[in-house]
Amino acid sequence: MFKSLLLSILEILTLKRIFNKINNCHNTEDFRKLARSKLPAPIFHYIDGGADDEITLRRNTESYEQCDLVPNVLAGVENIDLSTTVMGQKIDMPLFCSPTAAQRLFHHDGERAVSKAAEKFGTMFGISSLGTVGLEEIGSTITTPKMFQLYYHKDRGLTDSMLQQCQESNFDVLALTVDTIVTGNRERDLRTGFTMPLRLSLSSLISFATHPTWAINYFTHKKFDLPILKDHINEANFVVNLGEYFTSMLDQSMNWKDAEELRKKWGKEFCLKGIMSVEDAKRAVDIGATGIIVSNHGGRQLDGSRSPFDQLSEIVDAVGDKIDVICEGGITRGTHVLKALSLGAKACSGGKMYLYALAAGGQKGVEKALGNLQSEMIRDMKLMGCTKISDLSRDNIRFR
């Protein structure tokens, strides 16, 4: 009774203020600033940070600034069709929500909010092995295309269990993450103490104390857990779970044969997430993958690696006629998507673009963020003189 009353009062007092702030978020950076104001510092930096000196993190976005679009005019652009088909899935715009871990840590609705926002915009929703909402619930509540991101485990029973859950929940695409054999050196987390075990600094403790709304939401809603893993890992807080997961459960001997066997066992659309070299892109074709996600894990793994956009042309030239190529990482603007599509990507994906919005305002925040990017893409297509995705090509892009 008291818990319900407290929730009602809190929601009434904050709802209008939150919506007003969300409406004033016109781009990804606006949502980033709002998320920073709402989250305790360790949690914000977990979303925001990268590995080592964060050179690759920054380059992921900066790479889009090294080329220019060349528009055509007088093209009759009353009606714009942003739809595309990627890995057999028809989506209404060429940008989808990448799978990211532990979304209920950033907002109590977590994956529920993001999946419903993705459905509203007719695009694909990806959920992580470290998701905080079960696959059955997601499968039964949304009709938009669904991707499950899988880590490869020493415990083959766990992998088989996840595949079974995906099949029973009617997931469409399986994405095997291949760039996290070990976790990157994320120094922001070391500084804030958001590590395993927790070693929160004094400033981090103060930050939690000065963000009471986050704490109230966290402790007054459904218990935080990792339902996809609950039968295979001890239930504890997210950081302890994550540390145990990566140090003891992932199989560092994973190889191409393992990936091929997993693809055969799955039997549906299958992609490799974290491909960055032409050689690996060709191997993905050889094992029968239907898609690859060109990604460096958001600059959170190997600092100093190339950005996905920098590497995109080489990969598309090598395999773009044999496999669907998705560009992921650093996307903050509609023009970024158009540039990647011009180089031959079938679609783009991202995480931070919606995680900031999730933290800022739950489902309404994610809807506003996706709406901003959709509006930008429509406007930019008109300014480019293009009415459909197939109109974009390398003829309309120049590198400096």
N, C-alpha and C positions, 0 to 999 in steps of 0.2 A: 504494500500500500504506500508506504513512505517512499520507496524507490520509484514507483510510478509517478507519484506527485512531484518528486524532485525532478524527474526527467521532463515532465510536462512544463513545469515552471521554467526550467532551463531552456527548453526548446522555444517557448513563447518569447522569452526575453531576448534570445539571440537570433531567431530566424530572420526577422526583418533586417537586422543589422548585417548579417552574413550575406543575404541576398543583395543588399545594396552594394556591398563591397565586391561581390562577384560580378555584378553588372558593370562595375568600373574596371574590370580586368579585360583589357583589349588584346592581350598577347601573352605568350608564355612567360615572359619576364615579369609581367604584372602578377600572374599567378604565383610565380616563384617568390616574389616579395611578400605576398599575402600568406603563403604557406610558411615562410620563415617567421612571420609574426605570430602564427598560431601554434607552431610545434615547438616542443622543447628542443634545444640545440642539438643534442645527440641524435635525435630522430630526424631532424631536418638535414643534418650533415650526412646521415646514412643515405638519404635520397640524393642529395646534391653532389656528393663527393666522388672522387675517382682514385686511381692508384698512383702511388709515388708522388711525382711533382705535378700530376694532372695535366701533362702536356697533351696527351691523346684526348682527354676529356674536352679540353678547349678546342683542339684541332677538329674534332668531330663537327662542330658548328662552323668554325672559321673556314673550313674547306669549301663550303658553299659560297663563300664570298670571293673566291678566286676565279669565278667565271661570271659571265653576263648573258642574260637572255636577249634574243633578237626578235622583236615582235613584228608581225604582219598586221596590216590594217585593211579596212573595207572588206571584211570577211563575212559579214552577216552573222552576228554572234548573239542573237536573241535567246537561244536555248542552248544550255551547256549540259552535256552528259558526262559526269565524272565517274560513271560506273566502269568496273573492270572485272575480269575473272582471274583469280590467282589460286593456283593449286586446286582447280576445279570449283572454287567457291566464288559465286557472284556477289560482289560487294558494291555498295552505292557510291563509295568514294575510294580513291587509291591510297588510303592511309588507314591502318588499323592499330589496335591497342596490343602492344607486345605483352607477353606474360612477364609479370614482375612479382617478387616475393612479398608476403606478409602485408598485404594491403590494409588489413584492419588495424595495423599498427599506426597508420597515418590518418585513418578515419574509421569510426566504428562500423560503417557499412561496407567498407573495403570492396572486395570483388563484386558484391551485390550491386553496388553503385556503379562501378565501371562497366559491368556486363550490361546493365539496363541502359546506360548511356550509349554504349556501342550499338545495342539493338535499335535504339531510337534513330541512329544515323545510318543504319543498315550496313554496318561494317563488322569485321571479324573481331572477336574478343579472345585473347589468349590468357590462360591461367597457368600458374607455375606449380611445380611439384611442391613448392613451399607456400602454396595458397592457404588462405585462412577461411575459406568457404569450401564445402565439399563439392566434388564433381557432380554428384547426383542432383544436388540443389541447382547448380548452374545449368545442367542439362535439362532440367524440368521447368525452368523459369524463363529462359530466353530461346528465341528461334533463330537468331542471327548465327552465322558460321562460328564455330568454336574450335580453338586450337589448344592442345595441351602440351606444355613444355616439360620434357622428361630429362632428369639426370640419370646417368647410367650407374647402377648400384652393384656393389659386391653381392648383395643379397638378391639373387635372381627371383626369389619369391616376391620381393617387394616390387620389382619391375613388372612381373606378371600380374600382380595385384592391380597396379596402376593401369596397365593396358586393359584389364578386364573392366575396371571402373569406367574408363574412357569409352569402351565399346558399349557398355550397358547404358551410359549416359548420352549416347549418340554424338560423340565428338567427331569432328570432321577431319582434323589434321593433327598429326603427331609431329612435334618438333623436338629433335634430340639436340640438347645443348652440348657443344663439343669444345668450348673454350674455357671451361672451368675445372680442369683437372686438379688445380689447386686454386685457392682464392687469391686475388690480388692483394698487394700491400696497400691497404686503405688507411693512410696515416691520419686522416681526420678522425676516424673511429678510434684510433689509438690515443689521440689527444683528448677526445671527449670521454674515453673510457667505455665506449660502446663496443665492448669486446667480450670474449669468453675466457675466464669468467668476467663479470661486470667489474670495472674499476672506475666508476664514475668520478670525474674530477669535481672539485668544489664548485667551479663555475657551472658544470653540468647539473649538479644537484640543485643549485640555485635556479637554473633554467627550468627544471621540472617544477620547482616550487612556485615560480612566477608564471606558469602556464596551467592554472587550475582547471580550465575548461577541458583541456585535453585529458587530464587525469580523471575528472568526473566522468567524461564520456567513456574512457577506457574501463573504469571500474564499475560502471553502472549498466553496461550492456553485456551481452552474452560473453561468456568466458573466452578469452583469446586462446586459440590452439591451432594446430596444423592438422586438420582432419584427414588429409590425404595420407599422412604419415603416422597417424595416431596409433596404429597397431604395430608399428615397427620401430618407434623411437620413444624414449621416455618423455612423458609430458612434463614440461617445465616452461620457463619463459622463452621467448623467441631467440634471444641471444645464445642461451645455453643450447637450445635445440639446433640452431644454425651451426654453432661450433662443433657439436658432436656429429652433425650431419656431414659436414665437409671433411672432417678429419678422419672419420672412421667408416663412413658408409659409401662414399663414392669410389668407383673402381678406376684407379689410375692406369690399369693395363688395357683400358678400352682401345680398340683398334677398328680398322675398316671392316674386318670380317664381322665383328660384333654389331656394328651399325647395319650391315647388310642383313644379318639374321634378324635383328629387331624390325627392320623394314618388312621383311617377309612375314614375320609373326603378326605385325600390325595389319597389313593387308589393305590399307587405305592410303590416303594422301600422306606423304612422309617428307619432311624436310630436315636439313641440318642447319642448326642455328650457331653461327660463329665462324663461318667460312670466310677466309680473307685472302687466300692465294688461288691463282689460276690452277695450279696443280691439284689442290684439294677440290676445287669446283669440278674439275674433270672426273676426279674419283667419285664425287657425289653422283654424277651422271652414270658412271659405271655400275654403281651398286643399286641403281634404280630409284633414287630419290626423285621426287617430283618438284622439289623446290629447295632453294638455299637462301638463307638469310645472311647477307653480307653484314657482319657485325663484329665489333671488338668489345662487346658487353658494356657499351656505354662508357668506354674509357676506364673501366673499373678493374681490368685484369692486367694486361701487358702495357705498361706505359712506354711510349715511344713507338708503338705500332701505328701503322697507317690508319687513316680514317676510312670508313666504308665508302664515302663518296669519292675519295681520291682513288680507290681501288676498283670502283664500279665498272669503268669502261673496259679495263682489261678482262674482267670476269665475264661481262656481257659479250664481248667479242669472241671469247673462247667457247662459251656454253649457252649463250642467251637463246639460241634457237633449239636447244634440247631440254632446257629446264627453266622453271620460273625463278627469276632472280629478284629478291626483295632487298631493299636498302634500308638499313636500320641504324639510327644513331645521330644525335645532334640536330634533329629536325625541330625547328621552332617557328617556321614560317611556311605559308603555302607555296612561295616561290622555291623553297628548298625541295618540296615534293616535285614540282614541275621540272626542276633541273635534273633530279634523279630519273624521272620518267623520260626526259629527253635523251638521256644517255642509254636508255634501254631497260631500266628496272620495270618490272610488272606492277609493283606497288611499293609502298614504304610503310615502315612501322616505327613505333617509338614508345618509350615508357615515361620518361620525365615529363613529357608534354602533357600527360594526363595525371601523373602522380602529384605534381604541385597542385593541380586543380582539385584532385580528390582531397588532399589535405586542407585546402582552402574552403571547401564547401560541399563535400560529398558528391552525390549524383548530380545535383544542380551545377556544381563546379565543373565536373567532367563534361556535362552537356554544353556548358558555355565554352569550354576550351575547344571541344570538337566543333562546335558551331562557328567559333572564330576561325579555325583553320579551314573549315568547309567554305565559309564566306570568302576567305582570302583566295582559295583555289578557284572558285567560280569567278571572282573579280579578275584574278590574274590570267585565267584562261581567256576571258573576253579581251583583256588588254594585249594578250599575245596573238589574238586573231584565231583562236582555236576553239572548236566546239565539242570535241571529243578527245579522249586520251590518245588515240592513234594519230591525231594531228601533230603531236609533239615528236620531235626528232632532233638529231644532232645538227640539222640545218639551222635550228633556232637557238644554238648555244655556242659561245665562244669563250675560250680560256685566255686569260691575260698573259 
